[in-house]
């Protein structure tokens, strides 16, 4: 490994404390790459980064990885930024449009479709956002991150994925976790832990420095909705999620 570790993370509202801590705590000297969830996974697989914040659904495929730090992007119940919306009852959805880059959310929606809603819809890539303005009967849309906030209250039916998971299992959920390549020096992962702690303990400062500082609900979302602690209950939840054997693959568009 290079003396300066390479780290991949996503640049969403719910990762602002992590990014702030890595940049400001001082004990971790690293090259930080901000990209999409799926690219975080690919960068790790390709060996382009040493540490990554990856969708929890991807962890079983990362054979050279181990989960590090006591932090994650999780929720005890309602999360608000992982929503399945529709003008048709979710139990009657025939098509679910998703962002393929949002790996954990897509797979969690697949789990809930099979185990809770008892449906087998067609999974389609949401590459044309205008479809949100003209939904057809039987359409449902998986909205993640900022997009979930942007389209709040526009649909008749809304299912919060983390809340439905919690109701079905009694467990919280972790959407993203930190992984490092096996053999990463303890000094590096310990410095990462310190950096993340620094950021999570300074959410107000992290938000004030970010592009989300003028969002009215951002502080409450980070302090009351997102749960950053990767505890035993979330580990138990992921084991249940991983061993279910349920996997959905959105259709690939031609060309």
BALOBA-1460 file (C-alpha; in Angstrom, 3 decimals):
// residues 255
<rec num="1" residu="x" x="0.000" y="0.000" z="0.000"/>
<rec num="2" residu="x" x="1.111" y="3.528" z="-0.719"/>
<rec num="3" residu="x" x="2.215" y="5.578" z="2.266"/>
<rec num="4" residu="x" x="-0.745" y="7.877" z="1.610"/>
<rec num="5" residu="x" x="-3.869" y="5.680" z="1.495"/>
<rec num="6" residu="x" x="-6.462" y="6.283" z="-1.194"/>
<rec num="7" residu="x" x="-10.040" y="6.543" z="0.048"/>
<rec num="8" residu="x" x="-13.272" y="6.495" z="-1.958"/>
<rec num="9" residu="x" x="-16.523" y="7.852" z="-0.537"/>
<rec num="10" residu="x" x="-19.766" y="9.326" z="-1.767"/>
<rec num="11" residu="x" x="-20.552" y="13.009" z="-1.510"/>
<rec num="12" residu="x" x="-24.119" y="12.948" z="-0.186"/>
<rec num="13" residu="x" x="-25.775" y="14.807" z="2.651"/>
<rec num="14" residu="x" x="-25.452" y="11.764" z="4.903"/>
<rec num="15" residu="x" x="-21.668" y="11.540" z="4.410"/>
<rec num="16" residu="x" x="-20.854" y="15.172" z="5.172"/>
<rec num="17" residu="x" x="-19.602" y="14.420" z="8.728"/>
<rec num="18" residu="x" x="-17.302" y="11.679" z="7.421"/>
<rec num="19" residu="x" x="-15.805" y="13.881" z="4.721"/>
<rec num="20" residu="x" x="-15.368" y="16.767" z="7.154"/>
<rec num="21" residu="x" x="-13.569" y="14.537" z="9.643"/>
<rec num="22" residu="x" x="-11.196" y="13.066" z="7.058"/>
<rec num="23" residu="x" x="-10.311" y="16.530" z="5.831"/>
<rec num="24" residu="x" x="-9.935" y="18.268" z="9.185"/>
<rec num="25" residu="x" x="-9.101" y="15.879" z="12.036"/>
<rec num="26" residu="x" x="-5.414" y="15.826" z="11.177"/>
<rec num="27" residu="x" x="-4.200" y="12.317" z="11.952"/>
<rec num="28" residu="x" x="-5.089" y="10.811" z="8.581"/>
<rec num="29" residu="x" x="-3.141" y="11.901" z="5.521"/>
<rec num="30" residu="x" x="-5.068" y="10.438" z="2.577"/>
<rec num="31" residu="x" x="-6.100" y="11.022" z="-1.005"/>
<rec num="32" residu="x" x="-9.896" y="11.326" z="-0.928"/>
<rec num="33" residu="x" x="-11.928" y="10.506" z="-4.026"/>
<rec num="34" residu="x" x="-15.631" y="11.441" z="-4.068"/>
<rec num="35" residu="x" x="-17.763" y="9.412" z="-6.460"/>
<rec num="36" residu="x" x="-20.979" y="7.345" z="-6.730"/>
<rec num="37" residu="x" x="-21.726" y="4.293" z="-4.534"/>
<rec num="38" residu="x" x="-21.221" y="1.859" z="-7.407"/>
<rec num="39" residu="x" x="-17.952" y="3.547" z="-8.375"/>
<rec num="40" residu="x" x="-16.713" y="3.263" z="-4.775"/>
<rec num="41" residu="x" x="-17.152" y="-0.491" z="-5.141"/>
<rec num="42" residu="x" x="-15.519" y="-0.637" z="-8.549"/>
<rec num="43" residu="x" x="-12.567" y="1.506" z="-7.480"/>
<rec num="44" residu="x" x="-11.988" y="-0.880" z="-4.576"/>
<rec num="45" residu="x" x="-12.298" y="-3.986" z="-6.757"/>
<rec num="46" residu="x" x="-9.907" y="-2.518" z="-9.327"/>
<rec num="47" residu="x" x="-7.326" y="-1.730" z="-6.648"/>
<rec num="48" residu="x" x="-7.518" y="1.999" z="-7.282"/>
<rec num="49" residu="x" x="-8.312" y="2.733" z="-3.624"/>
<rec num="50" residu="x" x="-7.290" y="1.118" z="-0.341"/>
<rec num="51" residu="x" x="-10.333" y="2.105" z="1.729"/>
<rec num="52" residu="x" x="-13.902" y="2.786" z="0.646"/>
<rec num="53" residu="x" x="-17.325" y="3.616" z="1.956"/>
<rec num="54" residu="x" x="-19.304" y="0.988" z="0.070"/>
<rec num="55" residu="x" x="-22.970" y="-0.033" z="-0.173"/>
<rec num="56" residu="x" x="-23.567" y="-2.778" z="2.366"/>
<rec num="57" residu="x" x="-25.016" y="-5.056" z="-0.317"/>
<rec num="58" residu="x" x="-21.609" y="-5.145" z="-2.037"/>
<rec num="59" residu="x" x="-19.566" y="-6.372" z="0.924"/>
<rec num="60" residu="x" x="-19.955" y="-10.145" z="0.271"/>
<rec num="61" residu="x" x="-18.426" y="-9.741" z="-3.206"/>
<rec num="62" residu="x" x="-15.351" y="-7.905" z="-1.898"/>
<rec num="63" residu="x" x="-13.181" y="-10.894" z="-1.100"/>
<rec num="64" residu="x" x="-10.101" y="-8.874" z="-0.198"/>
<rec num="65" residu="x" x="-11.984" y="-6.529" z="2.138"/>
<rec num="66" residu="x" x="-12.766" y="-6.324" z="5.807"/>
<rec num="67" residu="x" x="-15.163" y="-3.956" z="7.515"/>
<rec num="68" residu="x" x="-13.323" y="-1.344" z="9.556"/>
<rec num="69" residu="x" x="-14.392" y="1.423" z="11.965"/>
<rec num="70" residu="x" x="-17.457" y="1.631" z="14.203"/>
<rec num="71" residu="x" x="-19.245" y="3.889" z="11.723"/>
<rec num="72" residu="x" x="-21.726" y="3.438" z="8.901"/>
<rec num="73" residu="x" x="-24.568" y="5.239" z="7.163"/>
<rec num="74" residu="x" x="-27.544" y="3.677" z="8.871"/>
<rec num="75" residu="x" x="-30.926" y="4.209" z="10.449"/>
<rec num="76" residu="x" x="-32.793" y="2.759" z="13.390"/>
<rec num="77" residu="x" x="-36.067" y="3.004" z="11.493"/>
<rec num="78" residu="x" x="-37.270" y="5.779" z="9.156"/>
<rec num="79" residu="x" x="-34.443" y="7.164" z="7.016"/>
<rec num="80" residu="x" x="-36.298" y="9.537" z="4.610"/>
<rec num="81" residu="x" x="-33.655" y="9.347" z="1.872"/>
<rec num="82" residu="x" x="-34.455" y="5.791" z="0.739"/>
<rec num="83" residu="x" x="-38.035" y="5.970" z="-0.530"/>
<rec num="84" residu="x" x="-40.157" y="3.852" z="-2.833"/>
<rec num="85" residu="x" x="-42.916" y="6.088" z="-4.227"/>
<rec num="86" residu="x" x="-45.879" y="5.422" z="-6.481"/>
<rec num="87" residu="x" x="-49.412" y="6.455" z="-7.366"/>
<rec num="88" residu="x" x="-50.256" y="2.735" z="-7.326"/>
<rec num="89" residu="x" x="-50.277" y="0.746" z="-4.062"/>
<rec num="90" residu="x" x="-46.786" y="-0.704" z="-3.703"/>
<rec num="91" residu="x" x="-48.256" y="-4.218" z="-3.459"/>
<rec num="92" residu="x" x="-49.597" y="-3.726" z="-6.998"/>
<rec num="93" residu="x" x="-46.434" y="-2.298" z="-8.570"/>
<rec num="94" residu="x" x="-45.476" y="-3.992" z="-11.829"/>
<rec num="95" residu="x" x="-42.387" y="-1.908" z="-12.617"/>
<rec num="96" residu="x" x="-39.865" y="-0.421" z="-10.215"/>
<rec num="97" residu="x" x="-37.565" y="2.226" z="-11.658"/>
<rec num="98" residu="x" x="-34.261" y="2.522" z="-9.841"/>
<rec num="99" residu="x" x="-30.898" y="4.249" z="-9.964"/>
<rec num="100" residu="x" x="-28.518" y="1.310" z="-10.560"/>
<rec num="101" residu="x" x="-25.730" y="3.238" z="-8.815"/>
<rec num="102" residu="x" x="-27.633" y="3.029" z="-5.499"/>
<rec num="103" residu="x" x="-26.671" y="-0.584" z="-4.882"/>
<rec num="104" residu="x" x="-27.785" y="-1.179" z="-1.284"/>
<rec num="105" residu="x" x="-31.122" y="0.567" z="-1.760"/>
<rec num="106" residu="x" x="-31.916" y="-1.447" z="-4.892"/>
<rec num="107" residu="x" x="-31.133" y="-4.734" z="-3.167"/>
<rec num="108" residu="x" x="-33.059" y="-3.773" z="-0.021"/>
<rec num="109" residu="x" x="-36.039" y="-2.879" z="-2.198"/>
<rec num="110" residu="x" x="-35.661" y="-6.305" z="-3.808"/>
<rec num="111" residu="x" x="-35.697" y="-7.981" z="-0.401"/>
<rec num="112" residu="x" x="-38.821" y="-6.088" z="0.669"/>
<rec num="113" residu="x" x="-40.550" y="-6.772" z="-2.653"/>
<rec num="114" residu="x" x="-40.034" y="-10.511" z="-2.200"/>
<rec num="115" residu="x" x="-40.511" y="-10.867" z="1.553"/>
<rec num="116" residu="x" x="-42.936" y="-8.084" z="2.495"/>
<rec num="117" residu="x" x="-44.911" y="-6.930" z="-0.526"/>
<rec num="118" residu="x" x="-44.878" y="-10.374" z="-2.209"/>
<rec num="119" residu="x" x="-44.395" y="-8.969" z="-5.700"/>
<rec num="120" residu="x" x="-42.029" y="-9.761" z="-8.565"/>
<rec num="121" residu="x" x="-41.892" y="-6.512" z="-10.539"/>
<rec num="122" residu="x" x="-39.755" y="-5.652" z="-13.516"/>
<rec num="123" residu="x" x="-36.673" y="-3.721" z="-12.395"/>
<rec num="124" residu="x" x="-35.756" y="-0.893" z="-14.735"/>
<rec num="125" residu="x" x="-32.986" y="1.748" z="-14.756"/>
<rec num="126" residu="x" x="-34.276" y="5.265" z="-14.090"/>
<rec num="127" residu="x" x="-32.132" y="7.110" z="-16.604"/>
<rec num="128" residu="x" x="-34.888" y="9.480" z="-17.750"/>
<rec num="129" residu="x" x="-35.985" y="11.582" z="-14.762"/>
<rec num="130" residu="x" x="-38.959" y="12.965" z="-16.729"/>
<rec num="131" residu="x" x="-40.695" y="9.648" z="-15.994"/>
<rec num="132" residu="x" x="-41.229" y="10.969" z="-12.474"/>
<rec num="133" residu="x" x="-43.474" y="13.667" z="-13.933"/>
<rec num="134" residu="x" x="-45.600" y="11.236" z="-15.957"/>
<rec num="135" residu="x" x="-45.867" y="8.004" z="-13.932"/>
<rec num="136" residu="x" x="-47.899" y="5.205" z="-15.484"/>
<rec num="137" residu="x" x="-50.258" y="2.853" z="-13.690"/>
<rec num="138" residu="x" x="-48.132" y="0.170" z="-12.013"/>
<rec num="139" residu="x" x="-44.989" y="2.310" z="-11.858"/>
<rec num="140" residu="x" x="-43.004" y="2.750" z="-8.653"/>
<rec num="141" residu="x" x="-39.773" y="4.723" z="-8.275"/>
<rec num="142" residu="x" x="-36.889" y="4.193" z="-5.890"/>
<rec num="143" residu="x" x="-35.675" y="7.646" z="-4.865"/>
<rec num="144" residu="x" x="-32.392" y="7.926" z="-2.994"/>
<rec num="145" residu="x" x="-30.546" y="10.772" z="-1.333"/>
<rec num="146" residu="x" x="-31.310" y="14.327" z="-2.375"/>
<rec num="147" residu="x" x="-33.835" y="13.126" z="-4.944"/>
<rec num="148" residu="x" x="-36.016" y="11.701" z="-2.179"/>
<rec num="149" residu="x" x="-36.196" y="15.150" z="-0.563"/>
<rec num="150" residu="x" x="-36.863" y="16.810" z="-3.913"/>
<rec num="151" residu="x" x="-39.944" y="14.682" z="-4.637"/>
<rec num="152" residu="x" x="-41.465" y="14.454" z="-1.165"/>
<rec num="153" residu="x" x="-45.267" y="14.640" z="-1.156"/>
<rec num="154" residu="x" x="-45.560" y="14.296" z="-4.947"/>
<rec num="155" residu="x" x="-46.876" y="10.719" z="-4.893"/>
<rec num="156" residu="x" x="-49.873" y="9.071" z="-3.259"/>
<rec num="157" residu="x" x="-47.932" y="6.172" z="-1.750"/>
<rec num="158" residu="x" x="-44.539" y="6.382" z="-0.062"/>
<rec num="159" residu="x" x="-42.627" y="3.535" z="1.563"/>
<rec num="160" residu="x" x="-39.541" y="4.320" z="3.599"/>
<rec num="161" residu="x" x="-37.268" y="1.307" z="3.012"/>
<rec num="162" residu="x" x="-35.568" y="1.409" z="6.418"/>
<rec num="163" residu="x" x="-38.905" y="1.774" z="8.220"/>
<rec num="164" residu="x" x="-40.440" y="-1.174" z="6.336"/>
<rec num="165" residu="x" x="-37.320" y="-3.266" z="7.000"/>
<rec num="166" residu="x" x="-37.503" y="-2.405" z="10.713"/>
<rec num="167" residu="x" x="-41.193" y="-3.272" z="10.883"/>
<rec num="168" residu="x" x="-40.545" y="-6.618" z="9.177"/>
<rec num="169" residu="x" x="-37.389" y="-7.628" z="11.079"/>
<rec num="170" residu="x" x="-37.240" y="-5.550" z="14.259"/>
<rec num="171" residu="x" x="-33.732" y="-4.493" z="13.252"/>
<rec num="172" residu="x" x="-32.041" y="-1.254" z="12.146"/>
<rec num="173" residu="x" x="-30.233" y="-1.133" z="8.812"/>
<rec num="174" residu="x" x="-26.817" y="-0.056" z="7.546"/>
<rec num="175" residu="x" x="-26.812" y="1.222" z="3.972"/>
<rec num="176" residu="x" x="-23.062" y="1.803" z="3.702"/>
<rec num="177" residu="x" x="-20.019" y="0.633" z="5.653"/>
<rec num="178" residu="x" x="-16.304" y="1.318" z="5.604"/>
<rec num="179" residu="x" x="-14.045" y="-1.396" z="4.219"/>
<rec num="180" residu="x" x="-10.282" y="-1.631" z="3.919"/>
<rec num="181" residu="x" x="-8.117" y="-4.023" z="1.988"/>
<rec num="182" residu="x" x="-6.810" y="-6.856" z="4.135"/>
<rec num="183" residu="x" x="-3.352" y="-5.966" z="5.358"/>
<rec num="184" residu="x" x="-4.065" y="-2.261" z="5.687"/>
<rec num="185" residu="x" x="-1.912" y="-1.041" z="8.598"/>
<rec num="186" residu="x" x="-3.732" y="-0.610" z="11.879"/>
<rec num="187" residu="x" x="-2.308" y="2.890" z="12.113"/>
<rec num="188" residu="x" x="-4.306" y="3.829" z="9.000"/>
<rec num="189" residu="x" x="-7.625" y="2.322" z="10.089"/>
<rec num="190" residu="x" x="-7.183" y="3.777" z="13.576"/>
<rec num="191" residu="x" x="-6.580" y="7.218" z="12.068"/>
<rec num="192" residu="x" x="-9.694" y="6.752" z="9.933"/>
<rec num="193" residu="x" x="-11.687" y="5.880" z="13.049"/>
<rec num="194" residu="x" x="-10.421" y="9.031" z="14.766"/>
<rec num="195" residu="x" x="-11.275" y="11.141" z="11.733"/>
<rec num="196" residu="x" x="-14.815" y="9.811" z="11.498"/>
<rec num="197" residu="x" x="-15.362" y="10.359" z="15.224"/>
<rec num="198" residu="x" x="-14.155" y="13.918" z="14.824"/>
<rec num="199" residu="x" x="-16.642" y="14.554" z="12.016"/>
<rec num="200" residu="x" x="-19.645" y="12.881" z="13.655"/>
<rec num="201" residu="x" x="-19.035" y="14.922" z="16.808"/>
<rec num="202" residu="x" x="-18.987" y="18.156" z="14.763"/>
<rec num="203" residu="x" x="-22.041" y="17.863" z="12.547"/>
<rec num="204" residu="x" x="-22.934" y="21.546" z="12.858"/>
<rec num="205" residu="x" x="-19.483" y="22.615" z="11.675"/>
<rec num="206" residu="x" x="-19.445" y="20.000" z="8.915"/>
<rec num="207" residu="x" x="-22.819" y="21.141" z="7.627"/>
<rec num="208" residu="x" x="-21.844" y="24.812" z="7.773"/>
<rec num="209" residu="x" x="-18.909" y="24.096" z="5.461"/>
<rec num="210" residu="x" x="-20.980" y="22.096" z="2.973"/>
<rec num="211" residu="x" x="-23.270" y="22.873" z="0.052"/>
<rec num="212" residu="x" x="-26.209" y="21.728" z="2.201"/>
<rec num="213" residu="x" x="-25.887" y="24.476" z="4.812"/>
<rec num="214" residu="x" x="-29.023" y="26.271" z="3.598"/>
<rec num="215" residu="x" x="-31.248" y="23.179" z="3.597"/>
<rec num="216" residu="x" x="-33.768" y="23.695" z="6.431"/>
<rec num="217" residu="x" x="-33.996" y="20.032" z="7.470"/>
<rec num="218" residu="x" x="-30.366" y="19.038" z="6.969"/>
<rec num="219" residu="x" x="-29.206" y="19.361" z="10.599"/>
<rec num="220" residu="x" x="-32.200" y="17.470" z="11.985"/>
<rec num="221" residu="x" x="-31.704" y="14.794" z="9.350"/>
<rec num="222" residu="x" x="-28.061" y="14.258" z="10.301"/>
<rec num="223" residu="x" x="-28.620" y="14.357" z="14.058"/>
<rec num="224" residu="x" x="-32.029" y="12.710" z="14.459"/>
<rec num="225" residu="x" x="-32.592" y="10.470" z="11.422"/>
<rec num="226" residu="x" x="-29.239" y="9.052" z="10.336"/>
<rec num="227" residu="x" x="-27.542" y="6.720" z="12.810"/>
<rec num="228" residu="x" x="-23.797" y="6.630" z="12.195"/>
<rec num="229" residu="x" x="-22.929" y="3.934" z="14.749"/>
<rec num="230" residu="x" x="-22.197" y="0.493" z="13.286"/>
<rec num="231" residu="x" x="-23.244" y="-1.568" z="16.274"/>
<rec num="232" residu="x" x="-24.068" y="-5.244" z="16.841"/>
<rec num="233" residu="x" x="-27.711" y="-4.808" z="15.851"/>
<rec num="234" residu="x" x="-26.705" y="-3.421" z="12.462"/>
<rec num="235" residu="x" x="-24.187" y="-6.227" z="12.024"/>
<rec num="236" residu="x" x="-26.971" y="-8.698" z="12.770"/>
<rec num="237" residu="x" x="-29.215" y="-6.916" z="10.252"/>
<rec num="238" residu="x" x="-26.609" y="-7.174" z="7.507"/>
<rec num="239" residu="x" x="-26.073" y="-10.888" z="8.151"/>
<rec num="240" residu="x" x="-29.813" y="-11.415" z="7.722"/>
<rec num="241" residu="x" x="-29.795" y="-9.295" z="4.577"/>
<rec num="242" residu="x" x="-26.764" y="-11.043" z="3.052"/>
<rec num="243" residu="x" x="-27.935" y="-14.589" z="3.767"/>
<rec num="244" residu="x" x="-31.415" y="-14.069" z="2.274"/>
<rec num="245" residu="x" x="-30.090" y="-14.946" z="-1.173"/>
<rec num="246" residu="x" x="-32.352" y="-12.339" z="-2.775"/>
<rec num="247" residu="x" x="-30.761" y="-10.313" z="-5.568"/>
<rec num="248" residu="x" x="-32.309" y="-8.107" z="-8.231"/>
<rec num="249" residu="x" x="-30.618" y="-6.914" z="-11.399"/>
<rec num="250" residu="x" x="-32.119" y="-3.919" z="-13.211"/>
<rec num="251" residu="x" x="-32.508" y="-4.463" z="-16.928"/>
<rec num="252" residu="x" x="-29.622" y="-3.096" z="-18.978"/>
<rec num="253" residu="x" x="-30.726" y="-0.663" z="-21.654"/>
<rec num="254" residu="x" x="-29.496" y="-1.354" z="-25.190"/>
<rec num="255" residu="x" x="-26.519" y="0.677" z="-26.331"/>
